[in-house]
Amino acid sequence: MSANTFAQCLREGTDMGVKKSNGKNYRSAITGRYVTTNYGKSHPKTTVSERISRTGKKTSK
């Protein structure tokens, strides 16, 4: 996802079609919104990964 698409989604207030999955979730370090896995992996400096434990509690890395 390009920076322009990300900025457009922020302006429109959408969540970029994010689906929660088992394992890891990614959030934007700037806005705190959930982002896609592909976006999170390709932008490690501006995203934070969250691992979901079996007890359902989130742990940030």
HUVENNOR-V425150 format. One record per backbone hydrogen bond with DSSP energy under -0.5 kcal/mol. CO is the residue of the C=O (numbers start at 0). NH is the residue of the N-H. Records with the same first field share a line. If there is no record, write none. Layout:
CO: NH / NH
//
This chain:
1: 5
2: 6
3: 7
4: 8
5: 9
6: 10
7: 11
8: 12 / 13
14: 17
21: 23
22: 51
24: 49
25: 34
26: 47
27: 31
32: 27
34: 25
35: 39
36: 40
37: 41
38: 42
42: 45
45: 28 / 29
47: 26
48: 60
49: 24
50: 52 / 58
52: 55
56: 52
58: 50
//
